[in-house]
Amino acid sequence: MKVGAAFLLGILVFGLGCASVPESKLPIMGLNDPKVEVETEEAAVAVVPEPETQPAVDDSADALKQTLLFLPFKDTTKYKGSWDIYAELPRSLADTLKKYDFLRTIAVDSALTLLKKKELQGEISLDKGLEVGRQLGADFIVFGEIGELTMDRFRATVPVGGYRSYRGQTNATLRLVKVIDEQPAGEVVREGVEDSKRYGITNPAAYIPLEEEYWLLGQMEWGGDEFRETLLGKSVGKCLTGLAAALDSLIRPPPDLSISEPKVIAIDDTQVYINVGLADAIRNGDKFGVWDHGRVLTDPQTGTVLGRALPRRVGVVQVEQVLSDHLALVRILEGAEQIQPKYSLRAE
């Protein structure tokens, strides 16, 4: 039976006041309706999408920001539809994070091309994740697991046709690992639920829009305007908003430096040292701007020294290892040719 025919038949039965709808095979969500059969087919093989034409990292992003690489999420739901949710959910989360000034993301598609088929299903080892993270220049790699992605409908418990309510539900867990020292950086779990808020038995015709949404949801484009207006789309949005806020609070900016003159104190080939350490509560991975003293300005006709220009940021360094209360080893991320000893540091 085609979806449209089953949908119309269900409405007809509602109108006749029958107690239930015909049992049907649902082509979408992995629904939690014990009275409806769900097709048990093998999970579709993940397909790597074509690489995006846009750069993996936004060109306008500042080197002082912390960079996150979302790896394909592990799917533990019963979803059997056409959406590649292992990649669609991290893509949507990256979009949600765009409003956070301190964070930037690397497109998940950049990682997909570096992973094997099994790894595209979220089965990624820590070592492989770190390898990909280093290759793509990430500060954090983010493993994800999708625990729930459903639209449910709940039957009335009285002998009248109809449903009491519909609900969209999304649940995801993120696990962060800091690339620079390979240490766990925290775990985030968030859930989004959007309910139709309809209780009690009413005219079955009132449920037609949500019944249609329930059946045809899988034919919508993931993330499109139509999808975002559905109960499931709204639950996804709530979940992503919660995950983004939790990431922002978990990955904090570097602390303000309490030392009176934070600065670069030595450059030994590839090793650079700063006079900031444990006493300032800095952590591996923190980034600081490096500022010069301002160039000397002279009168072009007389050669008289007039003063100095305002200091300018000439580079960015990242803490590799905190050595003592007032000493840390850093790597230069930007401005290797310009950074000099005694240049100042700023937490920005």
C-alpha positions in Angstrom: 0.0 0.0 0.0 1.4 3.4 -0.9 2.0 6.0 1.9 -0.7 8.4 0.5 -3.3 5.6 0.3 -2.6 4.4 3.9 -2.7 8.1 5.1 -6.2 8.6 3.5 -7.4 5.3 4.8 -6.3 6.2 8.3 -8.3 9.5 8.1 -11.4 7.6 6.9 -11.2 5.2 9.8 -10.9 8.2 12.2 -14.0 9.7 10.8 -16.0 6.5 11.3 -15.1 6.5 15.0 -13.1 3.2 15.0 -10.8 2.5 18.0 -7.6 2.1 16.0 -6.0 2.6 12.6 -4.9 -0.2 10.3 -1.4 -1.6 11.1 1.0 -0.4 8.5 4.7 -0.5 7.7 6.1 2.9 8.3 8.9 4.0 5.9 10.4 6.6 8.3 11.5 7.3 11.8 12.1 4.2 13.9 8.8 5.1 15.7 8.1 4.1 19.3 4.5 2.9 18.6 4.2 -0.7 19.8 1.0 -1.2 17.8 2.6 -0.3 14.5 5.1 -2.6 12.7 8.4 -1.1 11.6 10.3 -2.6 8.8 13.5 -4.4 10.0 15.9 -3.8 7.2 19.7 -3.7 7.3 21.2 -0.2 8.0 22.1 1.6 4.8 25.8 1.7 4.0 27.1 5.2 4.6 28.0 7.2 1.6 30.7 9.8 1.7 29.3 13.0 0.2 31.2 15.1 -2.3 33.7 17.4 -0.6 32.3 20.9 -0.1 33.6 23.7 -2.2 33.8 26.0 0.9 37.0 26.0 3.0 37.1 23.6 5.9 37.7 26.5 8.3 36.2 29.9 7.8 38.9 32.2 6.3 37.8 35.1 8.5 38.2 33.1 11.7 40.8 34.4 14.1 43.7 32.2 15.1 42.9 32.9 18.8 39.7 30.9 18.6 39.5 27.3 19.7 38.9 25.0 16.7 36.6 22.0 16.9 36.5 19.1 14.6 33.2 17.1 14.7 33.8 13.5 13.8 30.9 11.5 12.3 28.4 10.8 15.1 27.6 7.2 16.1 24.0 6.4 15.4 22.4 4.2 18.2 18.8 5.1 17.2 16.3 3.0 15.3 16.2 5.4 12.4 16.1 3.8 9.0 15.4 6.7 6.7 17.3 8.5 4.0 19.0 11.2 6.0 22.7 10.7 6.7 22.2 11.7 10.4 25.8 10.7 11.3 26.9 13.7 9.3 23.8 15.9 9.2 23.6 16.4 13.0 27.3 17.6 13.3 26.8 19.9 10.3 23.8 21.4 12.0 25.6 21.8 15.3 28.5 23.6 13.5 25.9 26.0 12.1 24.5 26.6 15.5 28.0 27.4 16.9 28.6 30.2 14.4 27.2 32.8 16.8 29.8 32.0 19.4 32.8 34.3 18.9 35.4 32.1 20.8 34.8 28.9 18.8 35.1 27.9 15.2 34.6 24.6 13.5 36.1 22.4 10.8 33.5 21.0 8.4 32.8 17.3 9.2 33.0 16.6 5.4 36.8 17.3 5.7 37.0 14.3 8.1 34.7 12.0 6.1 37.2 11.8 3.2 39.9 10.5 5.7 37.9 7.8 7.3 37.1 4.2 6.4 33.5 3.0 5.8 33.1 1.5 9.3 34.5 4.8 10.8 31.8 6.7 9.0 29.3 5.0 11.3 31.0 6.6 14.3 33.2 3.6 15.2 36.4 5.8 15.4 39.3 5.0 17.8 40.8 7.7 19.9 44.1 7.4 18.0 42.5 7.7 14.6 40.4 10.7 15.8 43.6 12.4 17.1 45.4 11.7 13.8 42.6 13.3 11.8 42.4 16.2 14.2 46.1 16.9 13.9 46.0 16.6 10.1 43.2 19.1 9.9 44.6 21.5 12.5 41.9 21.1 15.2 42.3 22.0 18.9 39.6 19.7 20.0 38.1 16.5 18.4 34.5 15.9 19.2 33.1 12.3 19.3 29.3 12.2 19.2 26.5 9.6 19.7 22.9 10.1 18.7 20.7 8.3 21.2 17.3 9.4 20.0 15.8 10.9 16.8 12.1 10.1 16.6 8.6 11.5 16.1 6.2 9.6 18.3 2.4 9.5 18.3 0.5 8.3 21.4 -2.8 6.4 21.1 -5.9 7.4 23.1 -6.8 4.9 25.8 -10.6 5.3 25.3 -12.6 3.5 22.6 -12.7 6.5 20.3 -10.6 7.0 17.2 -7.7 9.4 17.3 -4.4 10.1 19.1 -3.8 12.1 22.2 -0.5 13.7 21.2 2.5 13.8 19.0 6.1 14.4 20.1 9.5 15.0 18.5 12.5 13.9 20.5 16.3 14.2 20.0 19.1 13.2 22.3 22.8 13.4 21.7 26.0 13.0 23.7 29.4 14.7 22.9 32.8 13.7 24.2 35.6 16.2 23.7 39.3 15.4 23.6 42.1 18.1 23.5 44.4 17.4 20.6 47.5 19.1 22.0 47.9 16.8 25.1 45.4 14.1 24.1 43.4 14.6 27.4 39.7 14.3 27.8 38.1 17.8 28.0 34.6 16.8 29.1 31.3 15.3 28.1 28.0 16.9 27.2 24.6 15.3 27.1 21.5 17.3 25.9 17.9 16.4 24.9 15.3 18.3 22.9 11.6 17.5 23.2 8.8 19.2 21.3 5.2 18.1 22.2 2.0 18.9 20.4 0.5 19.6 23.8 -2.8 18.0 22.7 -4.5 15.9 25.4 -7.9 14.5 25.5 -10.0 13.3 22.6 -11.1 15.9 20.0 -12.3 15.9 16.5 -9.9 13.5 14.6 -9.8 15.9 11.7 -7.8 18.3 13.9 -5.0 15.8 13.8 -4.7 15.7 10.1 -1.7 18.1 9.7 0.3 16.3 12.4 -0.7 12.9 11.0 0.6 14.0 7.6 3.8 15.3 9.1 4.2 12.0 10.9 4.0 10.0 7.7 5.8 12.3 5.3 8.6 13.6 7.5 11.2 11.4 6.0 10.6 13.0 2.6 11.6 16.4 3.7 15.1 17.9 3.3 17.1 17.8 6.5 17.5 21.3 8.0 15.2 23.0 5.5 12.5 25.5 6.4 9.8 22.9 6.3 11.8 20.5 8.4 12.5 23.1 11.1 8.8 23.7 11.5 8.0 20.1 12.3 8.0 18.7 15.9 11.1 16.7 15.1 12.8 19.7 13.6 12.0 21.8 16.7 13.3 19.1 19.0 16.5 18.9 16.9 16.9 22.7 17.2 16.4 22.6 21.0 19.0 19.8 21.4 21.6 21.6 19.2 21.1 24.9 21.1 21.7 23.1 24.4 24.8 21.3 23.0 26.3 24.6 21.6 25.8 26.4 24.9 27.4 23.6 26.8 30.4 23.5 24.5 30.8 27.3 24.9 30.8 27.0 28.7 33.1 24.0 28.6 35.8 25.4 26.3 36.6 28.6 28.2 38.8 31.5 27.0 42.2 31.8 28.7 42.2 33.6 32.1 43.3 37.2 32.4 47.0 37.2 33.2 47.8 38.4 36.7 51.5 38.8 36.2 52.5 42.5 35.7 54.4 42.0 32.5 53.4 38.8 30.7 55.8 38.3 27.8 57.9 36.0 25.6 61.1 35.4 27.4 63.1 33.2 25.1 63.0 31.7 21.6 65.3 28.6 21.2 64.9 27.4 17.6 61.4 25.9 17.6 60.9 26.2 21.4 59.3 29.4 22.7 58.9 30.2 26.4 56.7 32.7 28.2 56.7 33.9 31.8 53.2 32.7 32.5 52.4 29.4 34.2 50.5 27.7 37.0 50.1 30.8 39.1 47.9 32.3 36.3 45.8 29.1 36.0 46.6 28.7 32.3 46.0 25.3 30.7 47.5 23.4 27.8 45.8 24.6 24.6 45.3 28.2 25.8 46.0 30.8 23.2 47.5 34.3 23.6 48.1 37.2 21.3 51.7 38.5 21.0 52.1 42.3 20.8 55.1 44.3 19.8 56.2 47.5 21.5 55.1 49.8 18.7 57.6 50.9 16.0 59.6 54.0 16.4 58.2 57.0 14.5 60.5 59.7 13.1 60.0 63.0 11.3 60.6 62.2 7.6 62.4 65.5 7.0 64.5 66.0 10.2 64.9 62.4 11.3 63.9 63.4 14.8 62.3 60.6 16.9 58.7 61.6 17.6 57.7 58.6 19.6 56.3 55.2 19.1 53.2 53.8 17.2 50.6 52.0 19.2 51.5 48.3 19.8 50.0 45.8 17.4 49.4 42.1 17.5 52.0 40.4 15.5 51.3 36.7 16.3 49.5 34.0 18.3 51.0 31.4 20.6 49.4 28.3 22.1 50.5 26.7 25.4 52.0 23.2 24.9 53.1 22.5 28.4 52.9 24.4 31.7 56.3 24.0 33.4 56.1 26.0 36.7 54.3 28.8 38.4 55.7 31.4 35.9 57.0 29.4 33.0 55.3 27.6 30.0 56.4 26.2 26.7 54.3 27.4 23.7 54.1 26.9 20.0 53.8 29.7 17.5 50.6 29.5 15.5 50.9 32.8 13.7 53.7 35.4 13.2 56.8 33.2 13.5 58.9 35.7 11.6 57.8 38.6 13.7 57.6 37.4 17.3 60.7 38.4 19.4 61.7 38.0 23.0 60.2 40.6 25.4 57.2 41.1 23.2 54.0 41.2 25.4 51.2 38.7 25.8 47.5 39.3 26.0 44.6 37.1 26.8 42.1 38.0 24.1 
